[in-house]
Amino acid sequence: MTIDIRTRTIEPLRPTYEHVARYIGEGKIPSRYEEATMGAQPSANFHYRPTWDPDHELFDARRTRVVMSDWYKLRDPRQFYYASWTMTRARQQDAIEANYQFVEQRGLVDKMPAAIRELACSVLMPLRHVAWGGNMNNTSVCAYGYGTTFTAPAMMHALDHLGAAQFLTRLGLTLEGPDVLDAGRQAWVESPAWQPLRRYVEDTFVIHDPFELFVAQNLALDGQLYPLIYDTFVDDHVALHGGTAVAMLTAFMPDWFEESTRWVDAVVKAAAAESDANRTLISGWARDWAARAEEALRPVASMALGETAAGALEDARAELDARLVKAGLA
Amino acid sequence: MSNVFIAFQANEEARPIVEAILADNPGAKVDRSPALIKIDVPHKLTIRRQTIERLTGQPFDLQQIQVNLVTLSGHLDEDDDQFTLSWKH
């Protein structure tokens, strides 16, 4: 008896779910990102309004003044869903672990001049609290925003901020020890140089409009803070004065900033392109919050960079303005 | 006319690679078997890093295709930006 083994291809009747097909087109095979994201926002049958906000439904697009005909237009160019995001961050974590090993094996921290180590700590330790603010605010965007393409990456962004805060904590423990964390908190709540930035962060905690919060945190503040601190201060100033180890141990932050910038820009660009009303609204928010953030960063910049602070701050602002123009927010 | 071909495991990682090949090689014929995707192109097949990166929004190292690569035929010419199969030496 002979057995003839053959393969039979069974064509599935539908390549994906109806709520995904509605956004990508019937008969198309979705990517994992599309399948995890498109059409996932709960939109009907809420029954009861939340007791803490009876003017809105539990999930309600009207919590922001930005109006979109379709909130799924705010897509993430990185196409992050849970698996691709965790795998990317795990790779980055491995890279930082390797950097830690390199720095510790060669005793690079002890070879740093004490003055530059102190300066790095006094600038970077209070930023743990800024990063925590970014965590709070992006969690809020996720909670009160609408549309999974917008809210899901906001939650990942919130946890990325927490990751940045943890890297800073670990840096402080490596450079000086636990006391430096307390000193950083003390400076954050008491030192005059930090109060404008602290005011900015705490004011953003009470912004109700999730899209305005997104602009104030991810565009206006981070868009100036990250270039100023990690590009100019850590990678140029500290590294040039014998603190290369600090640049190695914070390598995640500039990488992550560059990557997440693509998402932030894509979101505001798509929302502004929707209507002139959106464009005016978002441009106004970006202008106001960027000016406030610039002022809030001024004392921090002069503490970090001394005489070159004004120029560095101007450069950071120019970089942000160029992004706004590119996103159509003139 | 002789074909060159390349085959990948049919999974999520291979998907943007296949889409990039179909976009960059107009004569490409794709054959989807269970668990395997084979692409035939007359004369020459090119995989471009840039096209894959545009589809995924992520940086891509062309060596990553080896993970899901099953088989290929043709003479290979590759660098950091492209991976080309043809019958030319």
Interface residues (C-beta under 8 A of the other chain):
Chain A: T7 T9 I10 I29 S31 R32 D76 P77 R78 Q79 S84 T88 R262
Chain B: E12 R15 P16 R32 S33 P34 T56 G57 Q58
